[in-house]
Amino acid sequence: MAARGRPKGSSSLETKKKIIDVARHEFANNGYDGAAILSIAENVGIAPSAIYHYFQSKEKLYVEVFESTANAIWDSVTPSTQHESLTEAIEQLLAESRLLGDELPSYSDFLAALPIEARLHPQFSNLLSRRTEFQDRTFSSLAKVGIESGELSFLDEKEATELIRALIMGWFFERHFRQKEVPLSGEAIVGMFKYLKDNNTQ
């Protein structure tokens, strides 16, 4: 029988985090409509009613999963924007993205499904806007690094931002849909920026 409030030996914060991790997997695999609070509770080891002690509704749980996922990703990629070289920044960003799969199970499936969920459930459209803002902030910061370092000095900031977005999101989605990284894809992206660094920063 599931524990009524939280698993024995777990703090309230630990239980909340586990609910979010399990819910991310549930939403990613079954979509918002197909996700079941009962299934989430069983996998956490608590009674279904206890979920509502932490989250008022299934909708609020979905939003919290998004917020937790977005914040974790932002925290992981922000250090890459502090590099003086775009090549080093991209190399770190790709490395951190690979590690996130272990730290945030199902994060790529969850985020990849967000545009569909936003169309089916308009109340989540603001999350899609937040996702876009997050991307804009990240890729714009990287573009500034590339322009200031000379690696992308032949582009303006908007062009540099969209070049980086196309490369990184293309890499991300191919990795997501194939469920594994395309061999040498990350190395090719880093190699391209290294070439630009060597030839545009003389």
N, C-alpha and C positions, 0 to 999 in steps of 0.2 A: 504494500500500500504506500502511495506517495506521502511524503511528509506534508503536514498541513501548511506550514509557513515557509521554511527553508530547510535544505539538507542539513543533517546533523553535522556540527563542526564548521559550518560555513557562516560567514558574516552576512549582513544584509547587502553590503556592497558587492561581495563576491557572488551572492545569489543573483543580484540584478545583472551583473556582467555576464553570468552564465545564461540567464534568460535571453539577453541580447544576442549572444553568440549562437545559441540554439535557434532563436527566432530568425536570425539572418539565414541560416541554413534552410529552415522551413520555408521562408518566403522565397528564397532563391530557387528551391526545388519545385515548389508547388504554386508559386504566385500568391498574390495577396488573397484572392478569393479562395484558393485551395488550401491555404495554410490553416492549420487547426490549433487552437489554444490547447486543446487536450493533448495533442501530440507534443507540443512545446513543453507543457507541464510534465508529461511523463519522462521526457528526455532530460529535464532538469532535475526531476526527483521531488516535485512538489505537487500539491493538489491544484487543479485548474483554477479554483477560486483564488488561490494565492497569487496568481499572475496579476490579478486586478488590484492587489495591494501595492504593487510596484508600478503598474500602468493602468490607467482608467479604462482603456478600451484597446481593441485590436488595432485600430487606426493610430492611436497614440504610440503603441508599441512599434508599429512600422516606422513612424516618424523618428522614434528614438533610435531604432536600428540604423536608419539613414544618418542621423546626426553623429552617432558613435563611429560609424564607418568613415564618414567624411572627415571628422576631426582626426581620427587615427591616420588617415592617408595624408592629410595636410601636415600633421606633425612629422610624418616620415619623409615627405618630399621637401619641406621648407629648408632643411640644411643644404640641399643641393643648389638652391638659389643663391647661396652665400659664396660660392666659388668665384674666383676671378676669371676662370677659363670655362667656356661653355662645354668643351669636351669633357672636362672633369665633372661638371655639373650633370651632364647627361649620363655619364658613366655611373655616378652615384644614384641618380634617379632610377635607372634601370635595375641596379642592384637592390635598392630598397623595395621596388615593386615586386621583385622575385621573393623577397623575404616576407612580404605581407601575406602571401598565400598561407604561410604557416601560422602567422600571428592572427590573421582574420579569416578563418575558414569561410569559403563561399562568397567572399567579398566581391569578386569580379562578376559572378553570376547575379548577385543581388543588384549591383550597379548597372549591369548591362540590361537588366529587365526594367529598370526604372522608367525609360521612355514609354514602354508599353503600359505599365501600371498607371502612369500619369494620363494617358489617353483614356484608359478604362475608368479611372477614378480621378476626376478633376481636382479633388481636394489635395492631390499630391503634385499638382503642376508646379507649385512653388518650390518643391524639392528639386524638380528638374531645372528650374531657374538657378537654384543654389548650386547645383552640380556644374552648370555652365559658368557661373561666376567663379567657382573654385578653379575650373580649368583655365579661364581667362587670366586669373591672378597668377597662377603657376606659370603658364606659358609666356605671359607678358614679362614676368620677372626673368625668366630664362632668356628671352629675346634681348632684354636690356644687357644681360651679362655678355651675350654673344656680340652685340653691337659695340659695347664698350671695350671688349677684349680685341676687337678687330676681326673676329672669326666670321661675323655676319655683317660687316660694315658696308657691304654692297646692297643691303636691304634696309628699308625703313622698319620702324618697330612693328607696325601692323603686319607687314609681309613676313618678318622674322617670326612673329608669334604664330602665324598660320602655318609656316613651314614646320616649326617645331611641333605644333598640334597634330598636323597630318602624320608626321613620322612616329611620334610617341603613341597616339591613339590607334594608328594602324598596327603598330607593334602589339599594343595592348589587346586589341580585339582579335587579331589573328591568334595570339597566345590563348585568349579566352575560348574562342570557338573550337580550336583544335585540342584544347585541354593540355597543351604542352607548347613550349616555346619553339618557334620555327628555327631550326639549326642556323646559327651564324647571323640571325636577324639583328640581335642586339649589338653584336660585334660590328656589323656592317654600318649601323647608325653611328656608333662611336668612331669607327674608321673614317666615315665621311666628314664628321666634324673635326677629327684630327687632321685630315687633309686640308680642310679650310683653315685650321689654325696655323699649319705649317706654311701655307701659301698666301695667307692674307694678313699675317701679323709680322711680316718681315720688317 
